[in-house]
Amino acid sequence: MITEDIRHFLTALLLIVGGLLPIVNPVGSAPMFLAMTRGADAATRQVLALKIAINTFILLMGSLVFGAFVLKIFGLSVPVVQVAGGAVLCALGWNLLNQDDTPPPSTAAAVDTKRVFMRAFYPLTLPLTVDPGAISVAITIGANHAHGVQRVIIGFLAGITGTVLISVCVWFAYRYAQRVAHWLGHERLMVVLRLSAFIVLCIGVQITWNGVRALGIDLLAGSTGQAAGDPTTASPSTAPAPGAPPGAATSGSAKR
């Protein structure tokens, strides 16, 4: 019994980490984190990294546990979330792609720390770190929960463990992003930033397209179902006329 519970826990943990960590991709988001906190000092970025990691845990865990329930309350679907969130991600990637790449002067005035901290959730956590694709995957994983109280508890513990591991990866990548930037230098960092911004733009387009395609499939399925249930679109009856011999058809296509 204990072996079966451990197997179920490890299966759920690998599903959550393997399904969400490649989408969150904190290493790929680290250059954009530096670009969006331009002018902030190292201490401010360290605090921001911790805040973003905590927000990542809350957002992913909330999507796993309450995501499907919240969508039902507001009458929303996952494709709608993908379309709206993908559009926001496209705008973010486009702005980063066209950002000025001149290095900040060494005598630049310090930025407002409170204003930087206000951006910890949006846009640094959502949609930069946890994009709509990660939210939709988390909602899908959470909706396919196991039956039975014991299995639900095991799945919940696996969800907490998995989101903690992902959040630690986010904190580690953002915490030491500035050191990697100093090692790369400004020019190479700008190259990495442009590539990362273009990838974010492509991800946003892909997420939007996935939502539009899913909505289109639902629309076609609904129209096909209405057409099949409409009696006016039914084919003419081929029943024989009264008094006609068996096998005779009333269709105009019958041979004379």
N, C-alpha and C positions, 0 to 999 in steps of 0.2 A: 504493500500500500504506500509506504514512504517512497519507494523507488518510483512508483507511478506518479506520485505528486511531484517529485524532483524532475522527472522527465517532462511533465506538463509545464512546470515552471521554466525550465530551460528552453522548451519549444516556444513558449510565449515571449520570453525575453529575447531570443534570437530573432523572432518575427518582428518585434518592435524596433530593436536596434538595427537590424538589417534592412527594415523597410523605411525607417525615418532618417537614420544617420547619413546615408548617401544623398538624400534630398536636402537635409539641413546644410550639410557640407560646410562646416565652420571654417575649414582651411581656405576654401575658395572665397568665402565672404570676408575674410580678414582684411584684404586690401581695400575693399569698399568701406569697411568699418573705419579704417584709417582716413580714407578720403572724406567720409561724412563727419569725422571728428577733427577736421583740419583746424589747427591752431590750439587745440587742447594740449595740456601738458601730460606727462606720463602718469602722474597721480590721478588725474581726472579720468584718463582712459582705463586705469586699473579699476577704479570704482565703477565705471560704466560697464566693463567686462563682467563684473560680478552682478550688476543689476540686470544686464541682458541675459546672463545665465539663469538667474532666478525667474525672469519673465518667460524664458524659453521653457523651463520646467512647468510653470503654471499654465502656459498656453497649450503645450503638448498634452499634459495630463488632463486639462479641462476638455480638450478635444477628444481624448480617448474615452473619458467617462461620460461627459455631458454633451458632446458634440451632436450626436444624432437627436437627442432630446430637445436641444435648443433649436435645431433646424425644424423639427416638427412643430414647436411652439409658434415660430414665426412663419410657418408654411413655406420654408425654403428647401431647396434641393442642393445636392453637392455640385451639379453642373452650374447652377447659378453662382455659387460661391467661387467656382473656378473661373467663370467669366469675369466677375467683378474683381476678384483678387489678381487674376492674370493681367487685367488692364492696369491696376495699380503697380504691379511689378514691372510692366513694360515702361510706364512713366518713370519709375525709379531708375531702371537701367538706361533709359534714354538720357536722363539728366546727368547720370554719372559718365556716360559715354561722351557727352559734350562739355564736361567740366573743364575749367581752365587748369592747365598742367604746369603753370609757372610755380616754382617753389616759393613758399612763403618767406618773407624777409625775416632775418634773425631778430630784428628789433620790433616785430609786430606786437601790437597790444594784445594782452591776454583776453581770451574770449570769456563770455559770461558763463560761469560754471553752472548756475541754475538753469540757464537756457539749454545747455548741453545735456543736463540730466533729464530735462523734460522730454528729450528725444529718445530716451532709453527704450520706451516701449514702441512708439511710432516715430520714425520708421526703422530704428535700429534693430528692434526685435521682430516686428511685423511691418513690412513683409521682407526685410533684408535677411534676417536669420531664419525665421519660421515663415516660409512663403505659403500661399494657398495650396500648393501641391502637397506640402507636408501636412497641412491641416486636413485636407481631404483624405489622405492616406490614414491619418490618425483616426478620423471619424469612421472610416471603413473598418479598420482593425477593431475599434471599440464596439461597433455595431454587431460584429460577429463574435459575441461573447459566448462563453461556455455555459452550460446548464448545470445547476446544482450549486448549493451555497459554497461548498468546499472549493470547487473549481473556480467560482467567481472570485473568491478571496485570493486564491493562488494567482489568477490572472491579474488581479488588482496589484498584488505585491510585485509581480513581474513588470507591470506598467510603471510602478514607482521606480523600480530599479533601473529599467531601461531609460526612462526620461532623465533620471539622475545622471546616468552615464553620458547621455547626449549633452546634457547641460554642462557637465564637467569638461567635455571636449570643446564646447563653445567657449567656456571661460578660459581654457588653456590657450586656444587659438587666438582669441582677442587679447588676452593678457600679455602674450609675448609677440604680438604682431609688430609692435614698434621696433623691437630688437631685430626682427627679420627685415624690416624696412631699412634700418640703418645698414645692415649687411648688404642688402641689394643695391642701395643707392637710389637717388631720385629718378634717374632716367629709366632704369630697369623696373623700378616700382611703378612708374607710369605705364610701361608696357603691360605689366601684369594687371594693373587696374583697368586699362582699356579692354584687355581680353576678358577679364572677369565681368565688366559691365556689359560687354556684348553677349556673353553667355547668359547673364541675368535677363537681358532683353529677349534672347531666344527662348529661355525658359518661360518668361511671361507670355510670349506668343504661343508656345506649345500648350501651356495651361489654359489659355483663353480658347484655343482651338479645340482642346479636349472637351471643354464645357459646351462650346457651340455645337460640336458634333453630337454630344450626348443629348442636347436639347433638340437638335434636328431629328435624331433617331426617335425620340419620344414623340415629337410632332408627327412624324410619318406614321409611327405605330398607332397614334390616336386617330389620325385621319383614315387609315386603312380599316381600323376597327369600326369607325362610324359608317364608312361606305359598305362594309360587310353587313352591318345591322340595319341599313336603310332599306325598307321594302320597295322603294321606288327604283332602286338600282338592281333589283333581283332580275334574273333572266326570265323571259317569257315561258309560260308553262308549256310543256311538251306532251301534256296528257291528251289522249285521243278524244275526239268530239263524241257527243252522245250518238249512239247508233253506228259508230264507225267500227270496223273490224279490229280485233286485237292487234297491236303493233303499229297501227296507223298513227301518224304524228300530225299535229296541227301546225307545225312550224312551216314557214313559207319556204324553207330550204328543202322540203321534201321533193323528191323527183316525181314528175307527172307521168 
